[in-house]
Structures are given as structure tokens and as C-alpha cells.
């Protein structure tokens, strides 16, 4: 063999030089245990809510000249009282928050963090 000749590989059956054939069940990682499927009943109930009415209610409260910084909890309570019964029954904090985020984007409102991190305010 010359200096330019290089021996590549080896016997195909030789697992010491063929790493693909060296893999077997003994050196594989164990399959992780899987958790059973969990069903949540609330996820199966569809709720049809008119978000436009919620946004209109939020804007009515925010645009009033009486208050500059309005807390989210106050907005939630006012909308719960002002909106019709079929909508107020379905109101949740995430639903009103989502409508408020859309309204914040449309009307260029500002969300202000409170000191205790339990609530926040909306400002014009």
C-alpha cells in the first residue's frame, strides 16, 4: 500500500467500524411514559358571544370623560351589568381581556401595570 492509499471502512459485517449496525435495543434510550388523555367538559361547550357588543360596552366606559385610568376589574363589573343577560352569563375575564386588547389596538389606548401586579389600568 502506498502513502496515498487509505483504507476506508472495513468488512460490512464488522460492527466496530460500522456504527449504524452497532445500534440495538440495549443502547437505546427508553421510551418515556405517556399520560392518558384528559378531557375537559368546558372545552366541548361552544359559546357564541358578540365581541362587538363587548367592545362597544368597554369603549363606552373608557371614553367617558369622568375617569382617566380605569382598572380592568372595574371594566369587567360594569360590562357584566350593562350587557344583556345572554351575553353577561358567558362573560369571562379572558374574553373581556381579549376584547380589550383589540380595542387597545384600534383606539391607541395604553395599558398601565399596577403596583401589586394583581390588576392593571386602561388609559386614553
ROGUDO-815409 format. One record per residue: residue number from 0; residue in one letter; z, x, y of N, C-alpha, C in turn. Coordinates in Angstrom, 1 decimal. Atoms other than C-alpha are relative to their C-alpha. Example, Ala and Ser with C-alpha at 12.3 -4.5 7.8 and 13.67 -1.06 7.14 Angstrom:
+-----+---+--------+--------+--------+--------+--------+--------+--------+--------+--------+
:   k : r :   n_pz :   n_px :   n_py :  ca_pz :  ca_px :  ca_py :   c_pz :   c_px :   c_py :
+-----+---+--------+--------+--------+--------+--------+--------+--------+--------+--------+
:   0 : A :    0.0 :    0.9 :   -1.2 :    7.8 :   12.3 :   -4.5 :    0.0 :    0.9 :    1.2 :
:   1 : S :    0.0 :   -0.9 :   -1.1 :    7.1 :   13.7 :   -1.1 :    0.8 :   -0.8 :    1.1 :
+-----+---+--------+--------+--------+--------+--------+--------+--------+--------+--------+
# end
This chain:
+-----+---+--------+--------+--------+--------+--------+--------+--------+--------+--------+
:   k : r :   n_pz :   n_px :   n_py :  ca_pz :  ca_px :  ca_py :   c_pz :   c_px :   c_py :
+-----+---+--------+--------+--------+--------+--------+--------+--------+--------+--------+
:   0 : X :    0.0 :    0.8 :   -1.2 :    0.0 :    0.0 :    0.0 :    0.0 :    0.9 :    1.2 :
:   1 : X :    0.1 :   -0.8 :   -1.2 :   -1.0 :    1.4 :    3.4 :    1.1 :   -0.5 :    1.0 :
:   2 : X :   -1.0 :    0.3 :   -1.0 :    1.2 :    1.3 :    6.5 :   -0.4 :   -1.3 :    0.7 :
:   3 : X :    0.4 :    1.3 :   -0.7 :   -0.9 :   -1.6 :    7.9 :    0.1 :   -1.2 :   -0.9 :
:   4 : X :   -0.2 :    1.1 :    0.9 :   -0.4 :   -3.7 :    4.8 :    1.4 :   -0.5 :    0.0 :
:   5 : X :   -1.3 :    0.6 :   -0.1 :    2.5 :   -6.1 :    5.0 :    0.1 :   -1.0 :   -1.1 :
:   6 : X :   -0.1 :    1.0 :    1.1 :    3.7 :   -8.1 :    2.0 :    0.6 :   -1.2 :    0.6 :
:   7 : X :   -0.4 :    1.3 :   -0.6 :    4.1 :  -11.7 :    3.1 :    0.4 :   -0.9 :   -1.1 :
:   8 : X :   -0.4 :    1.0 :    1.0 :    6.0 :  -14.3 :    1.1 :    0.4 :    0.7 :   -1.2 :
:   9 : X :   -0.4 :   -0.5 :    1.3 :    6.7 :  -13.8 :   -2.5 :   -0.6 :   -1.0 :   -1.0 :
:  10 : X :    0.4 :    0.9 :    1.0 :    6.4 :  -15.8 :   -5.6 :    0.4 :   -1.4 :    0.6 :
:  11 : X :   -0.2 :    1.4 :   -0.5 :    6.1 :  -19.6 :   -4.7 :    1.3 :   -0.6 :   -0.6 :
:  12 : X :   -1.2 :    0.6 :    0.7 :    8.9 :  -20.4 :   -7.2 :    1.3 :    0.8 :    0.4 :
:  13 : X :   -1.1 :   -0.8 :   -0.4 :   11.2 :  -17.8 :   -5.6 :    0.7 :   -0.7 :    1.1 :
:  14 : X :   -0.6 :    0.8 :   -1.1 :   13.7 :  -19.9 :   -3.6 :    0.7 :    0.9 :    1.0 :
:  15 : X :   -0.7 :   -0.9 :   -0.9 :   15.3 :  -16.8 :   -2.0 :   -0.9 :    0.3 :    1.2 :
:  16 : X :    1.0 :   -0.3 :   -1.1 :   12.1 :  -16.3 :    0.1 :   -0.6 :   -1.3 :    0.6 :
:  17 : X :    0.5 :    1.3 :   -0.4 :   11.1 :  -20.0 :    0.4 :    1.1 :   -0.9 :    0.4 :
:  18 : X :   -1.2 :    0.7 :   -0.4 :   13.7 :  -21.7 :    2.5 :   -0.1 :   -1.5 :   -0.3 :
:  19 : X :    0.2 :    1.4 :    0.2 :   12.2 :  -25.2 :    2.0 :    0.5 :   -0.4 :   -1.4 :
:  20 : X :   -0.4 :    0.3 :    1.3 :   12.8 :  -25.1 :   -1.7 :    1.5 :    0.2 :   -0.2 :
:  21 : X :   -1.5 :   -0.3 :    0.2 :   16.4 :  -23.9 :   -1.2 :    0.8 :   -1.2 :    0.3 :
:  22 : X :   -0.8 :    1.2 :   -0.4 :   17.5 :  -27.3 :    0.2 :    0.1 :   -0.9 :   -1.2 :
:  23 : X :   -0.3 :    1.0 :    1.0 :   19.1 :  -29.6 :   -2.3 :    1.2 :   -0.8 :    0.5 :
:  24 : X :   -1.0 :    0.9 :   -0.4 :   21.8 :  -32.2 :   -2.3 :    1.4 :    0.7 :    0.3 :
:  25 : X :   -1.3 :   -0.7 :   -0.2 :   24.6 :  -29.6 :   -2.4 :    0.2 :    0.6 :    1.4 :
:  26 : X :   -0.2 :   -0.6 :   -1.3 :   23.9 :  -28.1 :    1.0 :   -0.4 :   -0.9 :    1.2 :
:  27 : X :    0.4 :    1.0 :   -1.0 :   23.0 :  -31.3 :    2.9 :    1.3 :   -0.6 :    0.7 :
:  28 : X :   -1.1 :    0.7 :   -0.7 :   25.3 :  -33.0 :    5.5 :    0.1 :   -1.4 :   -0.6 :
:  29 : X :   -0.2 :    1.3 :    0.5 :   26.9 :  -36.1 :    4.2 :   -0.4 :   -1.1 :    0.9 :
:  30 : X :    0.5 :    1.2 :   -0.8 :   25.6 :  -39.5 :    5.4 :    1.3 :   -0.6 :    0.6 :
:  31 : X :   -1.1 :    0.5 :   -0.7 :   28.0 :  -40.9 :    8.0 :    0.2 :   -1.5 :   -0.5 :
:  32 : X :   -0.2 :    1.4 :    0.4 :   29.7 :  -44.2 :    7.2 :   -0.4 :   -0.9 :    1.1 :
:  33 : X :    0.5 :    0.9 :   -1.0 :   28.2 :  -47.2 :    8.8 :    1.0 :   -1.2 :    0.1 :
:  34 : X :   -0.9 :    1.1 :   -0.2 :   30.2 :  -50.0 :   10.4 :   -0.8 :   -1.3 :   -0.2 :
:  35 : X :    0.6 :    1.2 :    0.3 :   29.4 :  -53.5 :    9.4 :   -0.5 :   -0.7 :    1.3 :
:  36 : X :    0.5 :    0.8 :   -1.2 :   27.5 :  -55.9 :   11.8 :    1.1 :   -0.9 :    0.5 :
:  37 : X :   -1.0 :    0.9 :   -0.7 :   29.8 :  -57.7 :   14.3 :   -0.8 :   -1.0 :    0.8 :
:  38 : X :    0.7 :    1.1 :   -0.8 :   28.6 :  -61.0 :   15.7 :    1.0 :   -0.6 :    1.0 :
:  39 : X :   -0.8 :    0.6 :   -1.0 :   30.0 :  -62.3 :   18.9 :   -0.6 :   -1.4 :    0.3 :
:  40 : X :    0.5 :    1.4 :   -0.2 :   29.7 :  -66.1 :   19.4 :   -0.5 :   -0.2 :    1.4 :
:  41 : X :    0.4 :    0.2 :   -1.4 :   29.4 :  -65.8 :   23.2 :   -1.4 :    0.5 :    0.2 :
:  42 : X :    1.4 :   -0.6 :   -0.2 :   26.2 :  -63.7 :   22.8 :   -1.1 :   -1.0 :   -0.5 :
:  43 : X :    1.0 :    0.9 :    0.5 :   24.5 :  -66.6 :   21.0 :   -0.3 :   -1.2 :    0.9 :
:  44 : X :    0.1 :    1.2 :   -0.9 :   25.0 :  -69.2 :   23.7 :   -0.7 :    0.4 :    1.2 :
:  45 : X :    0.8 :   -0.3 :   -1.2 :   22.3 :  -69.1 :   26.3 :    0.5 :   -0.8 :    1.1 :
:  46 : X :   -0.4 :    0.7 :   -1.2 :   23.3 :  -70.0 :   29.8 :   -1.1 :    0.1 :    1.0 :
:  47 : X :    1.0 :    0.0 :   -1.0 :   20.8 :  -71.1 :   32.3 :    0.7 :   -0.3 :    1.3 :
:  48 : X :   -0.6 :    0.1 :   -1.3 :   22.1 :  -70.6 :   35.8 :   -1.0 :    0.3 :    1.1 :
:  49 : X :    0.9 :   -0.2 :   -1.2 :   20.2 :  -70.9 :   39.1 :    0.6 :    1.1 :    0.9 :
:  50 : X :   -0.5 :   -1.1 :   -0.8 :   20.8 :  -67.5 :   40.6 :   -0.3 :   -0.2 :    1.4 :
:  51 : X :    0.4 :    0.2 :   -1.4 :   19.0 :  -68.6 :   43.7 :    1.2 :   -0.8 :    0.8 :
:  52 : X :   -1.1 :    0.8 :   -0.6 :   21.8 :  -71.1 :   44.4 :    1.3 :    0.9 :    0.2 :
:  53 : X :   -1.2 :   -0.9 :   -0.2 :   24.5 :  -68.4 :   43.8 :   -0.3 :    0.9 :    1.1 :
:  54 : X :    0.3 :   -0.9 :   -1.1 :   22.7 :  -66.0 :   46.2 :    0.1 :   -0.8 :    1.3 :
:  55 : X :   -0.1 :    0.8 :   -1.2 :   22.5 :  -68.8 :   48.8 :    1.4 :   -0.2 :    0.4 :
:  56 : X :   -1.5 :    0.2 :   -0.2 :   26.2 :  -69.5 :   48.4 :    0.6 :    1.3 :    0.5 :
:  57 : X :   -0.5 :   -1.3 :   -0.4 :   27.0 :  -65.8 :   48.7 :   -0.4 :    0.3 :    1.5 :
:  58 : X :    0.5 :   -0.3 :   -1.3 :   24.8 :  -65.4 :   51.8 :    0.7 :   -0.9 :    1.1 :
:  59 : X :   -0.7 :    0.9 :   -1.0 :   26.4 :  -68.5 :   53.5 :    1.4 :    0.6 :    0.4 :
:  60 : X :   -1.3 :   -0.5 :   -0.2 :   29.8 :  -66.9 :   53.1 :   -0.1 :    1.3 :    0.8 :
:  61 : X :    0.1 :   -1.3 :   -0.6 :   28.7 :  -63.4 :   54.1 :   -0.5 :   -0.1 :    1.4 :
:  62 : X :    0.7 :    0.1 :   -1.3 :   26.6 :  -64.4 :   57.1 :    0.9 :   -0.7 :    1.0 :
:  63 : X :   -0.8 :    0.6 :   -1.0 :   29.4 :  -66.4 :   58.7 :    0.6 :    1.0 :    0.9 :
:  64 : X :   -0.4 :   -1.0 :   -1.0 :   30.5 :  -64.7 :   61.9 :    1.5 :    0.2 :    0.0 :
:  65 : X :   -1.5 :    0.0 :   -0.1 :   34.2 :  -65.2 :   61.2 :    0.6 :    1.3 :   -0.6 :
:  66 : X :   -0.6 :   -1.1 :    0.8 :   34.7 :  -62.3 :   58.7 :   -1.0 :    1.1 :   -0.1 :
:  67 : X :    0.9 :   -1.1 :    0.1 :   33.2 :  -58.8 :   58.7 :    0.0 :    0.6 :   -1.4 :
:  68 : X :   -0.1 :   -0.6 :    1.4 :   34.4 :  -57.3 :   55.4 :    0.6 :   -1.1 :   -0.9 :
:  69 : X :   -0.4 :    1.0 :    0.9 :   34.6 :  -59.8 :   52.6 :    0.2 :    0.5 :   -1.4 :
:  70 : X :   -0.3 :   -0.5 :    1.4 :   36.3 :  -59.0 :   49.3 :   -0.7 :   -0.8 :   -1.0 :
:  71 : X :    0.7 :    0.6 :    1.1 :   34.5 :  -59.7 :   46.1 :    0.8 :   -1.1 :   -0.7 :
:  72 : X :   -0.8 :    1.0 :    0.6 :   37.4 :  -61.7 :   44.7 :    0.0 :   -1.3 :    0.9 :
:  73 : X :    0.2 :    1.2 :   -0.9 :   37.2 :  -64.0 :   47.8 :   -1.3 :   -0.7 :   -0.2 :
:  74 : X :    1.3 :    0.5 :    0.2 :   33.5 :  -64.4 :   47.3 :   -0.1 :   -0.8 :   -1.3 :
:  75 : X :    0.0 :    0.7 :    1.3 :   34.0 :  -65.4 :   43.7 :    0.7 :   -1.3 :    0.1 :
:  76 : X :   -0.7 :    1.2 :   -0.2 :   36.6 :  -68.0 :   44.6 :   -0.7 :   -1.0 :    0.8 :
:  77 : X :    0.8 :    0.9 :   -0.9 :   34.5 :  -69.5 :   47.4 :   -1.2 :   -0.6 :   -0.7 :
:  78 : X :    1.2 :    0.5 :    0.8 :   31.4 :  -69.7 :   45.2 :    0.4 :   -1.0 :   -1.1 :
:  79 : X :   -0.5 :    0.9 :    1.1 :   33.4 :  -71.3 :   42.4 :    0.3 :   -1.4 :    0.5 :
:  80 : X :   -0.3 :    1.3 :   -0.6 :   34.5 :  -74.1 :   44.8 :   -1.2 :   -0.6 :    0.6 :
:  81 : X :    1.2 :    0.5 :   -0.7 :   31.2 :  -74.5 :   46.7 :   -1.1 :   -0.5 :   -0.9 :
:  82 : X :    1.1 :    0.3 :    0.9 :   28.7 :  -74.6 :   43.8 :    0.2 :   -1.2 :   -0.8 :
:  83 : X :   -0.1 :    1.2 :    0.8 :   28.0 :  -77.7 :   41.8 :    0.8 :    0.3 :   -1.3 :
:  84 : X :   -0.9 :   -0.2 :    1.2 :   30.2 :  -78.3 :   38.7 :   -0.7 :    0.6 :   -1.2 :
:  85 : X :    0.7 :   -0.6 :    1.1 :   27.5 :  -77.4 :   36.2 :   -0.2 :    1.5 :    0.1 :
:  86 : X :    0.1 :   -1.4 :   -0.3 :   27.0 :  -74.0 :   37.8 :    1.3 :    0.7 :    0.0 :
:  87 : X :   -1.3 :   -0.6 :   -0.1 :   30.6 :  -73.3 :   38.6 :    0.7 :    0.2 :   -1.3 :
:  88 : X :   -0.6 :   -0.2 :    1.3 :   31.6 :  -73.7 :   35.0 :   -0.5 :    1.2 :   -0.7 :
:  89 : X :    0.7 :   -1.1 :    0.6 :   29.2 :  -71.0 :   34.0 :    0.2 :    1.3 :    0.7 :
:  90 : X :   -0.2 :   -1.2 :   -0.8 :   30.2 :  -68.5 :   36.7 :    0.9 :    1.0 :   -0.7 :
:  91 : X :   -0.8 :   -1.1 :    0.5 :   31.4 :  -65.1 :   35.6 :   -0.1 :    1.1 :    1.1 :
:  92 : X :    0.1 :   -1.1 :   -1.0 :   32.2 :  -62.0 :   37.6 :   -1.2 :    0.8 :   -0.1 :
:  93 : X :    1.2 :   -0.7 :    0.1 :   29.3 :  -60.1 :   36.2 :   -1.2 :   -0.7 :    0.5 :
:  94 : X :    1.1 :    0.8 :   -0.5 :   26.9 :  -62.9 :   37.1 :    0.0 :    0.0 :    1.5 :
:  95 : X :   -0.1 :    0.0 :   -1.5 :   28.1 :  -63.1 :   40.7 :   -0.2 :    1.4 :    0.5 :
:  96 : X :    0.3 :   -1.4 :   -0.4 :   28.1 :  -59.3 :   40.9 :   -1.5 :    0.3 :    0.0 :
:  97 : X :    1.5 :   -0.2 :    0.1 :   24.5 :  -59.2 :   39.7 :   -0.7 :   -0.7 :    1.2 :
:  98 : X :    0.6 :    0.7 :   -1.1 :   23.5 :  -61.8 :   42.3 :    0.3 :    0.7 :    1.3 :
:  99 : X :   -0.4 :   -0.7 :   -1.2 :   25.4 :  -59.9 :   45.0 :   -0.7 :    1.3 :    0.1 :
: 100 : X :    0.8 :   -1.3 :   -0.1 :   23.6 :  -56.6 :   44.1 :   -1.4 :   -0.3 :    0.5 :
: 101 : X :    1.3 :    0.4 :   -0.4 :   20.3 :  -58.4 :   44.5 :    0.0 :   -0.3 :    1.5 :
: 102 : X :   -0.1 :    0.4 :   -1.4 :   21.4 :  -59.9 :   47.8 :    0.3 :    1.2 :    0.9 :
: 103 : X :   -0.2 :   -1.2 :   -0.8 :   22.7 :  -56.5 :   49.0 :   -1.3 :    0.8 :    0.2 :
: 104 : X :    1.3 :   -0.7 :   -0.2 :   19.3 :  -55.0 :   48.4 :   -0.9 :   -0.8 :    0.9 :
: 105 : X :    0.9 :    0.8 :   -0.9 :   17.4 :  -57.9 :   50.1 :    0.5 :    0.0 :    1.5 :
: 106 : X :   -0.5 :    0.2 :   -1.4 :   19.7 :  -58.2 :   53.2 :    0.6 :    1.3 :    0.6 :
: 107 : X :   -0.6 :   -1.3 :   -0.4 :   20.7 :  -54.5 :   53.5 :    1.4 :    0.0 :    0.3 :
: 108 : X :   -1.4 :    0.0 :   -0.2 :   24.3 :  -55.1 :   53.1 :    0.7 :    1.3 :   -0.5 :
: 109 : X :   -0.7 :   -1.2 :    0.4 :   26.9 :  -52.5 :   52.4 :    1.2 :   -0.4 :   -0.9 :
: 110 : X :   -1.1 :    0.2 :    0.9 :   29.4 :  -52.4 :   49.5 :    1.0 :    1.1 :    0.3 :
: 111 : X :   -1.0 :   -1.0 :   -0.4 :   32.7 :  -50.7 :   50.5 :    1.1 :    0.0 :   -1.1 :
: 112 : X :   -1.0 :   -0.1 :    1.0 :   35.2 :  -49.4 :   48.0 :    1.4 :   -0.2 :    0.6 :
: 113 : X :   -1.4 :    0.1 :   -0.5 :   38.8 :  -50.4 :   48.4 :    0.9 :    1.1 :   -0.5 :
: 114 : X :   -0.9 :   -1.2 :    0.3 :   41.7 :  -48.0 :   48.2 :    0.6 :   -0.1 :   -1.4 :
: 115 : X :   -0.6 :    0.1 :    1.3 :   43.2 :  -49.4 :   45.0 :   -1.0 :   -0.1 :   -1.2 :
: 116 : X :    1.1 :    0.1 :    1.0 :   39.8 :  -49.5 :   43.1 :    0.0 :   -1.2 :   -0.8 :
: 117 : X :    0.0 :    1.3 :    0.7 :   40.6 :  -53.0 :   41.9 :   -0.9 :   -1.0 :    0.6 :
: 118 : X :    0.9 :    0.9 :   -0.6 :   38.3 :  -54.7 :   44.3 :   -0.9 :    0.8 :    1.0 :
: 119 : X :    0.9 :   -0.7 :   -1.0 :   35.5 :  -53.9 :   46.8 :   -0.4 :   -1.1 :    1.0 :
: 120 : X :    0.4 :    0.9 :   -1.1 :   34.2 :  -55.5 :   50.1 :   -1.4 :    0.1 :    0.2 :
: 121 : X :    1.3 :    0.1 :   -0.4 :   30.9 :  -56.5 :   51.3 :   -0.1 :   -0.1 :    1.5 :
: 122 : X :    0.1 :    0.0 :   -1.4 :   29.9 :  -55.8 :   54.9 :   -1.5 :   -0.1 :    0.4 :
: 123 : X :    1.3 :    0.1 :   -0.5 :   26.9 :  -56.7 :   57.0 :   -0.5 :    1.3 :    0.6 :
+-----+---+--------+--------+--------+--------+--------+--------+--------+--------+--------+
# end
